[in-house]
Amino acid sequence: MSHQIDINHDYSLGLHCSSSSTKAPILEDGFKNGCDPVPVVILDQDTDPCATVVEIYFGDRLGSLLDTMESLRELGLNVTEGRASSDSVGTHKIFSITLGATGRKVDDPELLEAIRLTVISNLLKYHPETSIQLAMGEFFGTMPPKHKLDVDMTTRITIFDEGPTKSLLSIETADRPGLLLDIMKVIDDISLSVVSMEFDTEGLVARSKFHVSYKGFPLAKPRKEKRRLFALLGQDSVEERALCYLGFALIRLYSQ
């Protein structure tokens, strides 16, 4: 197993975990390949300033999700069902969630991860066919996924400028229980402030977007030229060292 961090010419920082073994394929939309649609759970902290928005879709197989709503309420949350929408991948179920005690938006990382896992656990319970498609099927489902990404999957970390005060930190990696909580802890450890975020669970993969700032400023743009890891670690830029730390932390999460 080798680990390499490259700074690409498009100002993106990609962290790659490479292996000599063949990478497991990412499952595609079931409507395209004739098998089950891929279940998707979106935890959206970006759209509504007053509420956490949860969006769920699994083709046209989702019912009223009353049990899921009740499970979320057992976490001490207010849950309001939004208007469902339909497109080429099926019906999207949308919930607006606030804290039961205060009516405010959820901002506690542990509770956000609990919301995500509660929704996924209910998908696994009431739609057992999702067990082989979701990474959580290995932990909470009736059978593990046919394909496991884990460390054999490429983890990508990308930074985009978003104006004078913040940057977009995009992370794509293999999903597992506690992932959202761990990523947010790492972000806090490197002194980045999260302005807003979205965390998507799509089958075996977790894709997250964090709008972040460093002491009220965006992250410094990575240099255009590619650098070796130790050269990058030797730079004076706090932001560059922070990004390296984030990459190494993610590697360690999958090496334990």
N, C-alpha and C positions, 0 to 999 in steps of 0.2 A: 504494500500500500504506500503510495506517495501522496504528499500534500503540496500543493503549489498555489500561490496567490499571484495573479497577474493583474497589472493595470493596463486596460485596453485603450485603444486609440479613441474610443467614443466616450471617454471620461467615465467609464464604468469600471468598478472594481469587482472582478469575478473570483470567487473562491472555488477551486475545483478539487474534489476528492476522487482521484483516479484509481483504478484497480485493473489488474490484468484480466479479471473475470468479465464476462459479458454483462452489460448493464441490462436490468430488467426494463421492459418497455412500459411507458406510461399508458394507461388505459385510455382509450378515446371514447368519444360520445357514442353511446349504444345505438343511437338512431342512424349513425353512419355505418356501423359494422354489423348491425343486425342482432346484437346481444343486449343485455340489460343496460339502461342508461347509467351514466356515472352520477352518483349522488354528490351534491354540492351544498355546503353550508357556509354562508358568508356572515361574518361578524363585522358590522359596519359602524365605525365610530366617527365617520367623516360626513355623512349625508345630513343627519339631523343634529343640531347643536344641543337639543334638549333630551334626546333619547338615544339609547343603543338600538340599532336596527339589525334584526336577524332575518336573513333571507335563506330559504331552503328550496331546492328543487331536485326532483328525482323523476324526470320524465313526466308522464301523466298519472303516476301511481299514488301520489299523495292524497290523503283524505282531508278531513277537517283538522287533524293534528290537535284535537282537544286534549289528549293525554300528554302531548308534549307541552302544551300551554300550562297544564296543571303541574307538571313536573318543574317547570320554570318558576311557577308561583310558590312552590315549596321551598325555593331558594330565598324567599322573601322579596320577590319581585312583582311589580305590576306588569302585566302582559296584555297588550292590546293588539288585536289582529288587524293588519292593514289590508289594503285592497290587493287581491291576487292578480297577477298578470300572466299572460301566456305568450310564448314565442316558439321558435323552432325546436328548442330543447325541452319544452314542456311547460308546466304550470309553476310559477314562482310564488311560494307562500312567504308573506312578509309579516313580521311582528315588530312592534315598538315596545321597548323594555325600559323601565325605570326602577329605581330603588323603592321598595314598598314603604320604607320609613320616612323618606324625604321627598320622593317624587322626582329625584334628580337622575341624571344620566349615570350609568355604571362606569366607574373609572378604576376600580380595584382590579389589578391583574388576576388575582386568584379567583375572583367572582366571574370575570370575563372568561377565564378558562373553564370554570364550572358551567357556565352557560353553554359554551361550545361543546363540552363533553356530554352535557345533558341532552342536547339536541341530537348528537351523534348516537348516543346510547339508545335513545328512543327510535331512531331510524333502524338501528340494528335489531331492536326488539320487535318492532311491528313490520319491518321489511327485512327478514333474515337473509334475503338474497343479496343485501348490501354487504354482508360480512366478508365476502371474498373480494370486494371492491374497495373497501375502506381499510386504511392502515389499522384503525381501531378494532377491526374484526379480530385481529390476533389477541386482543386483550379483553374485549367485551362481547364478541360475537360468537356465533355457533361454529365457525371454522375460520382459519386464518386466510389471508389473501393468497391467491395463486402466485402472485409476483410480489417480491419484497424489494423495495428500493433501498432503504436504510443507507449505509455508508457507500454502497455501490452506485447510488444516485449522485448526480452532479448537484452540488449546492452552489447557488449563484447569489452573490450580493452585489447590488448595483446602486450607484448614487446618481441622482439627477438634481440639478439646481432648480429651485422654486422661488427665485426672487432674493431680496436682500436679507431676509430673516430666517429662511428655512430651506431644507433639502428634502428630497424624497428618497428614503432608504427602502429598497425593494429586496426581499429575501425569499428565495424559493428553495425548498428542501423537502426531505421525506417527513411525513407526519408521524406523530406519536403522542401519547398522553403527556401533558405538561409542557408541550413545546412552546405554546404562546407565553406561558408564565416564565419559562427559561429565557426566551429571547428578550422579553421585556426587562428581566433582571440584568441581562448583559448590557442592554442599552442604558439602563440606569447606572450600572457600574462604570461605564465609560463617560458618564456625565452628559449624556444627550437627553434633551427634553422632548417628549412626545407631544406634538400639537394635536394630532389626530391620527387615526390608523384604520386599516381594514385588514382582516385576517380571513382568507378563503381556504376552506378545506375542500379539495377536489379529488375524490378518490384516495389515492395513496399519497398525494402531494399536498403540501401546505404552501400557499403563496400569500405573503404579507407585504403590505405597504405602510410604512411609517413616515409621517411628515414630522421631521425632527429639526431641532436647532441645537447649536452648541453655544451656550452663554448668549443667546439672542441673535446669533449669526448662523448662516448656512455653513455646512461642512466645506472645507477647502477642496477645490477640484483636484482630484488625483492628477499626477503628471501624465503627459501623453506617452512618454517612452515607457516601455516595459522595464520592470526592475526585479531583481532577485529579492527574495523575502528579507534577507538580512540587511540588504541595502535600504529597503523600505523601513525596517525597524530602526535603522540608524539615523533617520531623518529627524529634524527638530520639530516637525509639524505635529502638534498634539492630535489633530484630526486624523492624520495618516496612521499614527500609532494606535489610535482608538479603533480604526477600521481593522487593523491587523489583529488586535485583541478580540474583536467581534468574530473574525474569521476563525481564529484559533479556538475560541470558546465554543463555537458551533461544531468544530471538528471533535472537540473533547466530549461534547454531548452524545455523539454517535460512536465514540470509541469506548465508552464505559460498559 
